[in-house]
Amino acid sequence: MTRTSRDFTARTEFEREWMQENTWCDRCNLADLGLSSPKEYEENGKIYIEGKCKKCGDSVRSEVTEPEAG
Ligand SMILES: [Zn+2]
């Protein structure tokens, strides 16, 4: 498995807010709780954002879907 860091701060404010708000926490079993300390990386051709659930502090990861090139 290869994991490549990406620059989350290079995204627009709108994208950052949207990604930090549209989350799913397995531990809380709830959506859209929000996450803090977001980090973005690429793994096996997919882009993920990872942070901590604002409610329980557990690790939260979401796949980022982007429009296909071309
Ligand atoms: Zn949680």
N, CA, C, O and the ligand as a Tripos MOL2 file, in Angstrom:
@<TRIPOS>MOLECULE
protein
  281   279    71     0     0
PROTEIN
NO_CHARGES

@<TRIPOS>ATOM
      1 N           0.8360   -1.1910    0.0000 N.3       1 MET1
      2 CA          0.0000    0.0000    0.0000 C.3       1 MET1
      3 C           0.8750    1.2460    0.0000 C.2       1 MET1
      4 O           1.8250    1.3510    0.7760 O.2       1 MET1
      5 N           0.5550    2.1600   -0.8520 N.am      2 THR2
      6 CA          1.2800    3.4150   -0.8710 C.3       2 THR2
      7 C           0.3470    4.5480   -0.4660 C.2       2 THR2
      8 O          -0.7910    4.6440   -0.9250 O.2       2 THR2
      9 N           0.8560    5.3780    0.3860 N.am      3 ARG3
     10 CA          0.0670    6.5080    0.8510 C.3       3 ARG3
     11 C           0.8510    7.7810    0.5730 C.2       3 ARG3
     12 O           1.9740    7.9470    1.0490 O.2       3 ARG3
     13 N           0.2530    8.6720   -0.1990 N.am      4 THR4
     14 CA          0.9180    9.9120   -0.5670 C.3       4 THR4
     15 C           0.1670   11.0880    0.0370 C.2       4 THR4
     16 O          -1.0370   11.2410   -0.1700 O.2       4 THR4
     17 N           0.8790   11.9070    0.7750 N.am      5 SER5
     18 CA          0.2560   13.0810    1.3620 C.3       5 SER5
     19 C          -0.1350   14.0770    0.2890 C.2       5 SER5
     20 O           0.5810   14.2680   -0.6940 O.2       5 SER5
     21 N          -1.2680   14.7010    0.4870 N.am      6 ARG6
     22 CA         -1.7060   15.7740   -0.3920 C.3       6 ARG6
     23 C          -1.9320   17.0340    0.4400 C.2       6 ARG6
     24 O          -2.1010   16.9770    1.6580 O.2       6 ARG6
     25 N          -1.9290   18.1580   -0.2480 N.am      7 ASP7
     26 CA         -2.0440   19.4260    0.4730 C.3       7 ASP7
     27 C          -3.5080   19.8360    0.6040 C.2       7 ASP7
     28 O          -4.0870   20.4330   -0.3040 O.2       7 ASP7
     29 N          -4.0800   19.5060    1.7360 N.am      8 PHE8
     30 CA         -5.4850   19.8310    1.9780 C.3       8 PHE8
     31 C          -5.7120   21.3410    1.9830 C.2       8 PHE8
     32 O          -6.7690   21.8170    1.5690 O.2       8 PHE8
     33 N          -4.7140   22.0890    2.4560 N.am      9 THR9
     34 CA         -4.8750   23.5400    2.5570 C.3       9 THR9
     35 C          -4.8630   24.2220    1.1950 C.2       9 THR9
     36 O          -5.1930   25.4020    1.0840 O.2       9 THR9
     37 N          -4.4810   23.4750    0.1540 N.am     10 ALA10
     38 CA         -4.4890   24.0520   -1.1830 C.3      10 ALA10
     39 C          -5.9010   24.1260   -1.7560 C.2      10 ALA10
     40 O          -6.1360   24.7910   -2.7650 O.2      10 ALA10
     41 N          -6.8310   23.4430   -1.1120 N.am     11 ARG11
     42 CA         -8.2170   23.4750   -1.5940 C.3      11 ARG11
     43 C          -8.8830   24.8070   -1.2420 C.2      11 ARG11
     44 O          -8.4080   25.5640   -0.3960 O.2      11 ARG11
     45 N          -9.9820   25.0560   -1.9160 N.am     12 THR12
     46 CA        -10.7180   26.2800   -1.6110 C.3      12 THR12
     47 C         -11.3910   26.1480   -0.2540 C.2      12 THR12
     48 O         -11.5920   25.0450    0.2530 O.2      12 THR12
     49 N         -11.7310   27.2790    0.3170 N.am     13 GLU13
     50 CA        -12.3960   27.2790    1.6150 C.3      13 GLU13
     51 C         -13.7090   26.5010    1.5530 C.2      13 GLU13
     52 O         -14.0590   25.7820    2.4900 O.2      13 GLU13
     53 N         -14.4180   26.6480    0.4620 N.am     14 PHE14
     54 CA        -15.6850   25.9450    0.2910 C.3      14 PHE14
     55 C         -15.4750   24.4260    0.3500 C.2      14 PHE14
     56 O         -16.2060   23.7150    1.0410 O.2      14 PHE14
     57 N         -14.4780   23.9480   -0.3760 N.am     15 GLU15
     58 CA        -14.1940   22.5080   -0.3970 C.3      15 GLU15
     59 C         -13.7900   22.0020    0.9860 C.2      15 GLU15
     60 O         -14.2290   20.9440    1.4360 O.2      15 GLU15
     61 N         -12.9480   22.7820    1.6380 N.am     16 ARG16
     62 CA        -12.4730   22.3580    2.9660 C.3      16 ARG16
     63 C         -13.6320   22.2670    3.9480 C.2      16 ARG16
     64 O         -13.7490   21.3000    4.7010 O.2      16 ARG16
     65 N         -14.4830   23.2830    3.9320 N.am     17 GLU17
     66 CA        -15.6280   23.2640    4.8420 C.3      17 GLU17
     67 C         -16.5630   22.1060    4.5300 C.2      17 GLU17
     68 O         -17.0440   21.4130    5.4260 O.2      17 GLU17
     69 N         -16.8090   21.9150    3.2510 N.am     18 TRP18
     70 CA        -17.7280   20.8460    2.8470 C.3      18 TRP18
     71 C         -17.1890   19.4940    3.3040 C.2      18 TRP18
     72 O         -17.9270   18.6770    3.8540 O.2      18 TRP18
     73 N         -15.9170   19.2700    3.0750 N.am     19 MET19
     74 CA        -15.3220   17.9750    3.4270 C.3      19 MET19
     75 C         -15.2690   17.7620    4.9350 C.2      19 MET19
     76 O         -15.3730   16.6330    5.4140 O.2      19 MET19
     77 N         -15.1090   18.8350    5.6700 N.am     20 GLN20
     78 CA        -15.0390   18.6930    7.1230 C.3      20 GLN20
     79 C         -16.4200   18.5420    7.7500 C.2      20 GLN20
     80 O         -16.5550   18.1190    8.8980 O.2      20 GLN20
     81 N         -17.4400   18.8950    6.9750 N.am     21 GLU21
     82 CA        -18.7990   18.7870    7.5190 C.3      21 GLU21
     83 C         -19.4870   17.5030    7.0860 C.2      21 GLU21
     84 O         -20.3180   16.9560    7.8110 O.2      21 GLU21
     85 N         -19.1350   17.0300    5.9010 N.am     22 ASN22
     86 CA        -19.7960   15.8360    5.3800 C.3      22 ASN22
     87 C         -18.9890   14.5960    5.7270 C.2      22 ASN22
     88 O         -18.2010   14.0930    4.9250 O.2      22 ASN22
     89 N         -19.2070   14.1220    6.9380 N.am     23 THR23
     90 CA        -18.4060   13.0160    7.4540 C.3      23 THR23
     91 C         -19.3070   11.8720    7.9000 C.2      23 THR23
     92 O         -20.5200   12.0300    8.0410 O.2      23 THR23
     93 N         -18.6980   10.7430    8.1140 N.am     24 TRP24
     94 CA        -19.4000    9.6150    8.7120 C.3      24 TRP24
     95 C         -18.5100    9.0440    9.8080 C.2      24 TRP24
     96 O         -17.3590    8.6920    9.5520 O.2      24 TRP24
     97 N         -19.0370    8.9480   11.0250 N.am     25 CYS25
     98 CA        -18.2700    8.3790   12.1180 C.3      25 CYS25
     99 C         -18.8080    6.9900   12.4520 C.2      25 CYS25
    100 O         -19.9770    6.8300   12.8030 O.2      25 CYS25
    101 N         -17.9310    5.9840   12.3350 N.am     26 ASP26
    102 CA        -18.3310    4.6010   12.6240 C.3      26 ASP26
    103 C         -18.6520    4.4150   14.1010 C.2      26 ASP26
    104 O         -19.5440    3.6490   14.4660 O.2      26 ASP26
    105 N         -17.9230    5.1140   14.9300 N.am     27 ARG27
    106 CA        -18.0910    4.9350   16.3660 C.3      27 ARG27
    107 C         -19.4010    5.5550   16.8660 C.2      27 ARG27
    108 O         -20.1440    4.9350   17.6270 O.2      27 ARG27
    109 N         -19.6710    6.7950   16.4230 N.am     28 CYS28
    110 CA        -20.9330    7.4450   16.7830 C.3      28 CYS28
    111 C         -22.0930    6.8820   15.9710 C.2      28 CYS28
    112 O         -23.2530    6.9850   16.3670 O.2      28 CYS28
    113 N         -21.7580    6.2790   14.8150 N.am     29 ASN29
    114 CA        -22.7760    5.7820   13.9010 C.3      29 ASN29
    115 C         -23.6750    6.9270   13.4390 C.2      29 ASN29
    116 O         -24.8870    6.7660   13.2980 O.2      29 ASN29
    117 N         -23.0690    8.0620   13.2100 N.am     30 LEU30
    118 CA        -23.8110    9.2510   12.7890 C.3      30 LEU30
    119 C         -23.0450    9.9790   11.6810 C.2      30 LEU30
    120 O         -21.8160    9.9370   11.6200 O.2      30 LEU30
    121 N         -23.7990   10.6390   10.8160 N.am     31 ALA31
    122 CA        -23.1990   11.4140    9.7420 C.3      31 ALA31
    123 C         -23.0910   12.8790   10.1210 C.2      31 ALA31
    124 O         -23.7990   13.3720   10.9990 O.2      31 ALA31
    125 N         -22.1880   13.5570    9.4370 N.am     32 ASP32
    126 CA        -22.0830   15.0200    9.4910 C.3      32 ASP32
    127 C         -21.8190   15.5880   10.8890 C.2      32 ASP32
    128 O         -22.3110   16.6630   11.2340 O.2      32 ASP32
    129 N         -21.0520   14.8670   11.6730 N.am     33 LEU33
    130 CA        -20.6560   15.4040   12.9790 C.3      33 LEU33
    131 C         -19.5040   16.3800   12.8270 C.2      33 LEU33
    132 O         -19.2670   17.2220   13.6940 O.2      33 LEU33
    133 N         -18.8000   16.2600   11.7310 N.am     34 GLY34
    134 CA        -17.6590   17.1220   11.4900 C.3      34 GLY34
    135 C         -16.3710   16.4720   11.9720 C.2      34 GLY34
    136 O         -16.3870   15.5750   12.8150 O.2      34 GLY34
    137 N         -15.2670   16.9340   11.4290 N.am     35 LEU35
    138 CA        -13.9710   16.4200   11.8720 C.3      35 LEU35
    139 C         -12.9920   17.5580   12.0440 C.2      35 LEU35
    140 O         -13.1160   18.6170   11.4300 O.2      35 LEU35
    141 N         -12.0160   17.3100   12.8980 N.am     36 SER36
    142 CA        -10.9680   18.3030   13.1350 C.3      36 SER36
    143 C          -9.6270   17.7130   12.7190 C.2      36 SER36
    144 O          -9.5140   16.5080   12.4920 O.2      36 SER36
    145 N          -8.6260   18.5550   12.6230 N.am     37 SER37
    146 CA         -7.2820   18.1470   12.2010 C.3      37 SER37
    147 C          -7.2970   17.3600   10.8880 C.2      37 SER37
    148 O          -6.7410   16.2640   10.8190 O.2      37 SER37
    149 N          -7.9260   17.9070    9.8560 N.am     38 PRO38
    150 CA         -8.0190   17.1680    8.6030 C.3      38 PRO38
    151 C          -6.6740   16.9840    7.9090 C.2      38 PRO38
    152 O          -5.8490   17.8960    7.8550 O.2      38 PRO38
    153 N          -6.4790   15.7870    7.3830 N.am     39 LYS39
    154 CA         -5.3020   15.4920    6.5670 C.3      39 LYS39
    155 C          -5.7970   14.8050    5.3110 C.2      39 LYS39
    156 O          -6.7140   13.9840    5.3410 O.2      39 LYS39
    157 N          -5.1640   15.1640    4.2100 N.am     40 GLU40
    158 CA         -5.5750   14.5780    2.9440 C.3      40 GLU40
    159 C          -4.4490   13.7170    2.4000 C.2      40 GLU40
    160 O          -3.2800   14.0970    2.4580 O.2      40 GLU40
    161 N          -4.8040   12.5710    1.8810 N.am     41 TYR41
    162 CA         -3.7770   11.7220    1.2690 C.3      41 TYR41
    163 C          -4.3940   10.8340    0.1970 C.2      41 TYR41
    164 O          -5.6110   10.6700    0.1090 O.2      41 TYR41
    165 N          -3.5100   10.2730   -0.6100 N.am     42 GLU42
    166 CA         -3.9280    9.3920   -1.6830 C.3      42 GLU42
    167 C          -3.4220    7.9960   -1.3900 C.2      42 GLU42
    168 O          -2.2610    7.8130   -1.0240 O.2      42 GLU42
    169 N          -4.2730    7.0320   -1.5470 N.am     43 GLU43
    170 CA         -3.8890    5.6510   -1.2890 C.3      43 GLU43
    171 C          -4.5300    4.7650   -2.3410 C.2      43 GLU43
    172 O          -5.7480    4.7710   -2.5190 O.2      43 GLU43
    173 N          -3.7020    4.0090   -3.0310 N.am     44 ASN44
    174 CA         -4.1880    3.1060   -4.0690 C.3      44 ASN44
    175 C          -5.1060    3.7950   -5.0850 C.2      44 ASN44
    176 O          -6.1300    3.2500   -5.4970 O.2      44 ASN44
    177 N          -4.7060    5.0040   -5.4700 N.am     45 GLY45
    178 CA         -5.4470    5.7140   -6.4990 C.3      45 GLY45
    179 C          -6.6870    6.4250   -6.0120 C.2      45 GLY45
    180 O          -7.3850    7.0680   -6.7970 O.2      45 GLY45
    181 N          -6.9700    6.3190   -4.7280 N.am     46 LYS46
    182 CA         -8.1300    7.0140   -4.1920 C.3      46 LYS46
    183 C          -7.6880    8.0880   -3.2130 C.2      46 LYS46
    184 O          -6.6510    7.9740   -2.5590 O.2      46 LYS46
    185 N          -8.4970    9.1320   -3.1290 N.am     47 ILE47
    186 CA         -8.1510   10.2620   -2.2550 C.3      47 ILE47
    187 C          -9.0330   10.2110   -1.0140 C.2      47 ILE47
    188 O         -10.2480   10.0290   -1.0940 O.2      47 ILE47
    189 N          -8.3880   10.3750    0.1240 N.am     48 TYR48
    190 CA         -9.1070   10.3290    1.3870 C.3      48 TYR48
    191 C          -8.8180   11.5660    2.2100 C.2      48 TYR48
    192 O          -7.7640   12.1920    2.1000 O.2      48 TYR48
    193 N          -9.7870   11.8890    3.0320 N.am     49 ILE49
    194 CA         -9.5370   12.9040    4.0590 C.3      49 ILE49
    195 C          -9.7420   12.2230    5.4060 C.2      49 ILE49
    196 O         -10.7190   11.5090    5.6280 O.2      49 ILE49
    197 N          -8.7860   12.4700    6.2920 N.am     50 GLU50
    198 CA         -8.8090   11.8170    7.5880 C.3      50 GLU50
    199 C          -8.6680   12.8530    8.6910 C.2      50 GLU50
    200 O          -7.8790   13.7910    8.5740 O.2      50 GLU50
    201 N          -9.4210   12.6860    9.7450 N.am     51 GLY51
    202 CA         -9.3330   13.6070   10.8730 C.3      51 GLY51
    203 C          -9.9330   12.9690   12.1100 C.2      51 GLY51
    204 O         -10.1020   11.7520   12.1750 O.2      51 GLY51
    205 N         -10.2500   13.7880   13.0780 N.am     52 LYS52
    206 CA        -10.8420   13.2870   14.3140 C.3      52 LYS52
    207 C         -12.2910   13.7390   14.4070 C.2      52 LYS52
    208 O         -12.6030   14.8980   14.1320 O.2      52 LYS52
    209 N         -13.1640   12.8370   14.7890 N.am     53 CYS53
    210 CA        -14.5760   13.1490   14.9720 C.3      53 CYS53
    211 C         -14.7140   14.2410   16.0340 C.2      53 CYS53
    212 O         -14.1260   14.1550   17.1110 O.2      53 CYS53
    213 N         -15.4980   15.2610   15.7110 N.am     54 LYS54
    214 CA        -15.6430   16.3690   16.6570 C.3      54 LYS54
    215 C         -16.4230   15.9600   17.8970 C.2      54 LYS54
    216 O         -16.3540   16.6300   18.9270 O.2      54 LYS54
    217 N         -17.1640   14.8620   17.8010 N.am     55 LYS55
    218 CA        -17.9560   14.4410   18.9460 C.3      55 LYS55
    219 C         -17.1780   13.4910   19.8640 C.2      55 LYS55
    220 O         -17.0830   13.7220   21.0690 O.2      55 LYS55
    221 N         -16.6220   12.4210   19.2840 N.am     56 CYS56
    222 CA        -16.0020   11.3950   20.1220 C.3      56 CYS56
    223 C         -14.4750   11.4070   20.0380 C.2      56 CYS56
    224 O         -13.8120   10.7720   20.8570 O.2      56 CYS56
    225 N         -13.9110   12.1160   19.0660 N.am     57 GLY57
    226 CA        -12.4640   12.1840   18.9420 C.3      57 GLY57
    227 C         -11.8350   10.9850   18.2600 C.2      57 GLY57
    228 O         -10.6130   10.9110   18.1250 O.2      57 GLY57
    229 N         -12.6550   10.0530   17.8330 N.am     58 ASP58
    230 CA        -12.1290    8.8850   17.1370 C.3      58 ASP58
    231 C         -11.7060    9.2800   15.7170 C.2      58 ASP58
    232 O         -12.1230   10.3140   15.1960 O.2      58 ASP58
    233 N         -10.8880    8.4540   15.1180 N.am     59 SER59
    234 CA        -10.4170    8.7210   13.7750 C.3      59 SER59
    235 C         -11.5510    8.5410   12.7640 C.2      59 SER59
    236 O         -12.2790    7.5490   12.7970 O.2      59 SER59
    237 N         -11.6850    9.5200   11.8670 N.am     60 VAL60
    238 CA        -12.7240    9.4950   10.8470 C.3      60 VAL60
    239 C         -12.0570    9.6170    9.4840 C.2      60 VAL60
    240 O         -11.1560   10.4350    9.2930 O.2      60 VAL60
    241 N         -12.5020    8.8060    8.5480 N.am     61 ARG61
    242 CA        -11.9280    8.8540    7.2130 C.3      61 ARG61
    243 C         -13.0430    8.8650    6.1760 C.2      61 ARG61
    244 O         -14.0010    8.0990    6.2740 O.2      61 ARG61
    245 N         -12.9140    9.7320    5.1890 N.am     62 SER62
    246 CA        -13.8810    9.7670    4.1010 C.3      62 SER62
    247 C         -13.1510    9.7090    2.7820 C.2      62 SER62
    248 O         -12.0800   10.2950    2.6210 O.2      62 SER62
    249 N         -13.7410    8.9960    1.8350 N.am     63 GLU63
    250 CA        -13.1750    9.0100    0.4960 C.3      63 GLU63
    251 C         -13.6360   10.2720   -0.2130 C.2      63 GLU63
    252 O         -14.8070   10.6460   -0.1370 O.2      63 GLU63
    253 N         -12.7180   10.9170   -0.8930 N.am     64 VAL64
    254 CA        -13.0350   12.1230   -1.6440 C.3      64 VAL64
    255 C         -13.2730   11.7210   -3.0860 C.2      64 VAL64
    256 O         -12.3970   11.1510   -3.7370 O.2      64 VAL64
    257 N         -14.4490   12.0190   -3.5740 N.am     65 THR65
    258 CA        -14.7340   11.7130   -4.9670 C.3      65 THR65
    259 C         -14.6210   12.9930   -5.7710 C.2      65 THR65
    260 O         -15.2150   14.0160   -5.4330 O.2      65 THR65
    261 N         -13.8560   12.9140   -6.8260 N.am     66 GLU66
    262 CA        -13.6520   14.0810   -7.6740 C.3      66 GLU66
    263 C         -14.0730   13.7300   -9.0900 C.2      66 GLU66
    264 O         -14.0320   12.5670   -9.4900 O.2      66 GLU66
    265 N         -14.4680   14.7220   -9.8290 N.am     67 PRO67
    266 CA        -14.8630   14.4880  -11.2230 C.3      67 PRO67
    267 C         -13.7120   13.8560  -12.0040 C.2      67 PRO67
    268 O         -12.5470   14.1950  -11.7940 O.2      67 PRO67
    269 N         -14.0510   12.9370  -12.9040 N.am     68 GLU68
    270 CA        -13.0010   12.2900  -13.6760 C.3      68 GLU68
    271 C         -12.4110   13.2680  -14.6810 C.2      68 GLU68
    272 O         -13.1140   14.0930  -15.2640 O.2      68 GLU68
    273 N         -11.1330   13.1550  -14.8640 N.am     69 ALA69
    274 CA        -10.4490   14.0460  -15.7960 C.3      69 ALA69
    275 C         -10.9090   13.7780  -17.2260 C.2      69 ALA69
    276 O         -11.1990   12.6410  -17.5980 O.2      69 ALA69
    277 N         -10.9690   14.8280  -18.0040 N.am     70 GLY70
    278 CA        -11.3280   14.6690  -19.4000 C.3      70 GLY70
    279 C         -12.8280   14.6690  -19.5790 C.2      70 GLY70
    280 O         -13.3160   14.5440  -20.7020 O.2      70 GLY70
    281 ZN        -17.6310   10.0590   16.5340 Zn       71 ZN71
@<TRIPOS>BOND
     1     1     2 1
     2     2     3 1
     3     3     4 2
     4     3     5 am
     5     5     6 1
     6     6     7 1
     7     7     8 2
     8     7     9 am
     9     9    10 1
    10    10    11 1
    11    11    12 2
    12    11    13 am
    13    13    14 1
    14    14    15 1
    15    15    16 2
    16    15    17 am
    17    17    18 1
    18    18    19 1
    19    19    20 2
    20    19    21 am
    21    21    22 1
    22    22    23 1
    23    23    24 2
    24    23    25 am
    25    25    26 1
    26    26    27 1
    27    27    28 2
    28    27    29 am
    29    29    30 1
    30    30    31 1
    31    31    32 2
    32    31    33 am
    33    33    34 1
    34    34    35 1
    35    35    36 2
    36    35    37 am
    37    37    38 1
    38    38    39 1
    39    39    40 2
    40    39    41 am
    41    41    42 1
    42    42    43 1
    43    43    44 2
    44    43    45 am
    45    45    46 1
    46    46    47 1
    47    47    48 2
    48    47    49 am
    49    49    50 1
    50    50    51 1
    51    51    52 2
    52    51    53 am
    53    53    54 1
    54    54    55 1
    55    55    56 2
    56    55    57 am
    57    57    58 1
    58    58    59 1
    59    59    60 2
    60    59    61 am
    61    61    62 1
    62    62    63 1
    63    63    64 2
    64    63    65 am
    65    65    66 1
    66    66    67 1
    67    67    68 2
    68    67    69 am
    69    69    70 1
    70    70    71 1
    71    71    72 2
    72    71    73 am
    73    73    74 1
    74    74    75 1
    75    75    76 2
    76    75    77 am
    77    77    78 1
    78    78    79 1
    79    79    80 2
    80    79    81 am
    81    81    82 1
    82    82    83 1
    83    83    84 2
    84    83    85 am
    85    85    86 1
    86    86    87 1
    87    87    88 2
    88    87    89 am
    89    89    90 1
    90    90    91 1
    91    91    92 2
    92    91    93 am
    93    93    94 1
    94    94    95 1
    95    95    96 2
    96    95    97 am
    97    97    98 1
    98    98    99 1
    99    99   100 2
   100    99   101 am
   101   101   102 1
   102   102   103 1
   103   103   104 2
   104   103   105 am
   105   105   106 1
   106   106   107 1
   107   107   108 2
   108   107   109 am
   109   109   110 1
   110   110   111 1
   111   111   112 2
   112   111   113 am
   113   113   114 1
   114   114   115 1
   115   115   116 2
   116   115   117 am
   117   117   118 1
   118   118   119 1
   119   119   120 2
   120   119   121 am
   121   121   122 1
   122   122   123 1
   123   123   124 2
   124   123   125 am
   125   125   126 1
   126   126   127 1
   127   127   128 2
   128   127   129 am
   129   129   130 1
   130   130   131 1
   131   131   132 2
   132   131   133 am
   133   133   134 1
   134   134   135 1
   135   135   136 2
   136   135   137 am
   137   137   138 1
   138   138   139 1
   139   139   140 2
   140   139   141 am
   141   141   142 1
   142   142   143 1
   143   143   144 2
   144   143   145 am
   145   145   146 1
   146   146   147 1
   147   147   148 2
   148   147   149 am
   149   149   150 1
   150   150   151 1
   151   151   152 2
   152   151   153 am
   153   153   154 1
   154   154   155 1
   155   155   156 2
   156   155   157 am
   157   157   158 1
   158   158   159 1
   159   159   160 2
   160   159   161 am
   161   161   162 1
   162   162   163 1
   163   163   164 2
   164   163   165 am
   165   165   166 1
   166   166   167 1
   167   167   168 2
   168   167   169 am
   169   169   170 1
   170   170   171 1
   171   171   172 2
   172   171   173 am
   173   173   174 1
   174   174   175 1
   175   175   176 2
   176   175   177 am
   177   177   178 1
   178   178   179 1
   179   179   180 2
   180   179   181 am
   181   181   182 1
   182   182   183 1
   183   183   184 2
   184   183   185 am
   185   185   186 1
   186   186   187 1
   187   187   188 2
   188   187   189 am
   189   189   190 1
   190   190   191 1
   191   191   192 2
   192   191   193 am
   193   193   194 1
   194   194   195 1
   195   195   196 2
   196   195   197 am
   197   197   198 1
   198   198   199 1
   199   199   200 2
   200   199   201 am
   201   201   202 1
   202   202   203 1
   203   203   204 2
   204   203   205 am
   205   205   206 1
   206   206   207 1
   207   207   208 2
   208   207   209 am
   209   209   210 1
   210   210   211 1
   211   211   212 2
   212   211   213 am
   213   213   214 1
   214   214   215 1
   215   215   216 2
   216   215   217 am
   217   217   218 1
   218   218   219 1
   219   219   220 2
   220   219   221 am
   221   221   222 1
   222   222   223 1
   223   223   224 2
   224   223   225 am
   225   225   226 1
   226   226   227 1
   227   227   228 2
   228   227   229 am
   229   229   230 1
   230   230   231 1
   231   231   232 2
   232   231   233 am
   233   233   234 1
   234   234   235 1
   235   235   236 2
   236   235   237 am
   237   237   238 1
   238   238   239 1
   239   239   240 2
   240   239   241 am
   241   241   242 1
   242   242   243 1
   243   243   244 2
   244   243   245 am
   245   245   246 1
   246   246   247 1
   247   247   248 2
   248   247   249 am
   249   249   250 1
   250   250   251 1
   251   251   252 2
   252   251   253 am
   253   253   254 1
   254   254   255 1
   255   255   256 2
   256   255   257 am
   257   257   258 1
   258   258   259 1
   259   259   260 2
   260   259   261 am
   261   261   262 1
   262   262   263 1
   263   263   264 2
   264   263   265 am
   265   265   266 1
   266   266   267 1
   267   267   268 2
   268   267   269 am
   269   269   270 1
   270   270   271 1
   271   271   272 2
   272   271   273 am
   273   273   274 1
   274   274   275 1
   275   275   276 2
   276   275   277 am
   277   277   278 1
   278   278   279 1
   279   279   280 2
@<TRIPOS>SUBSTRUCTURE
     1 MET1         2 RESIDUE 1 A MET
     2 THR2         6 RESIDUE 1 A THR
     3 ARG3        10 RESIDUE 1 A ARG
     4 THR4        14 RESIDUE 1 A THR
     5 SER5        18 RESIDUE 1 A SER
     6 ARG6        22 RESIDUE 1 A ARG
     7 ASP7        26 RESIDUE 1 A ASP
     8 PHE8        30 RESIDUE 1 A PHE
     9 THR9        34 RESIDUE 1 A THR
    10 ALA10       38 RESIDUE 1 A ALA
    11 ARG11       42 RESIDUE 1 A ARG
    12 THR12       46 RESIDUE 1 A THR
    13 GLU13       50 RESIDUE 1 A GLU
    14 PHE14       54 RESIDUE 1 A PHE
    15 GLU15       58 RESIDUE 1 A GLU
    16 ARG16       62 RESIDUE 1 A ARG
    17 GLU17       66 RESIDUE 1 A GLU
    18 TRP18       70 RESIDUE 1 A TRP
    19 MET19       74 RESIDUE 1 A MET
    20 GLN20       78 RESIDUE 1 A GLN
    21 GLU21       82 RESIDUE 1 A GLU
    22 ASN22       86 RESIDUE 1 A ASN
    23 THR23       90 RESIDUE 1 A THR
    24 TRP24       94 RESIDUE 1 A TRP
    25 CYS25       98 RESIDUE 1 A CYS
    26 ASP26      102 RESIDUE 1 A ASP
    27 ARG27      106 RESIDUE 1 A ARG
    28 CYS28      110 RESIDUE 1 A CYS
    29 ASN29      114 RESIDUE 1 A ASN
    30 LEU30      118 RESIDUE 1 A LEU
    31 ALA31      122 RESIDUE 1 A ALA
    32 ASP32      126 RESIDUE 1 A ASP
    33 LEU33      130 RESIDUE 1 A LEU
    34 GLY34      134 RESIDUE 1 A GLY
    35 LEU35      138 RESIDUE 1 A LEU
    36 SER36      142 RESIDUE 1 A SER
    37 SER37      146 RESIDUE 1 A SER
    38 PRO38      150 RESIDUE 1 A PRO
    39 LYS39      154 RESIDUE 1 A LYS
    40 GLU40      158 RESIDUE 1 A GLU
    41 TYR41      162 RESIDUE 1 A TYR
    42 GLU42      166 RESIDUE 1 A GLU
    43 GLU43      170 RESIDUE 1 A GLU
    44 ASN44      174 RESIDUE 1 A ASN
    45 GLY45      178 RESIDUE 1 A GLY
    46 LYS46      182 RESIDUE 1 A LYS
    47 ILE47      186 RESIDUE 1 A ILE
    48 TYR48      190 RESIDUE 1 A TYR
    49 ILE49      194 RESIDUE 1 A ILE
    50 GLU50      198 RESIDUE 1 A GLU
    51 GLY51      202 RESIDUE 1 A GLY
    52 LYS52      206 RESIDUE 1 A LYS
    53 CYS53      210 RESIDUE 1 A CYS
    54 LYS54      214 RESIDUE 1 A LYS
    55 LYS55      218 RESIDUE 1 A LYS
    56 CYS56      222 RESIDUE 1 A CYS
    57 GLY57      226 RESIDUE 1 A GLY
    58 ASP58      230 RESIDUE 1 A ASP
    59 SER59      234 RESIDUE 1 A SER
    60 VAL60      238 RESIDUE 1 A VAL
    61 ARG61      242 RESIDUE 1 A ARG
    62 SER62      246 RESIDUE 1 A SER
    63 GLU63      250 RESIDUE 1 A GLU
    64 VAL64      254 RESIDUE 1 A VAL
    65 THR65      258 RESIDUE 1 A THR
    66 GLU66      262 RESIDUE 1 A GLU
    67 PRO67      266 RESIDUE 1 A PRO
    68 GLU68      270 RESIDUE 1 A GLU
    69 ALA69      274 RESIDUE 1 A ALA
    70 GLY70      278 RESIDUE 1 A GLY
    71 ZN71       281 GROUP 0 **** ****
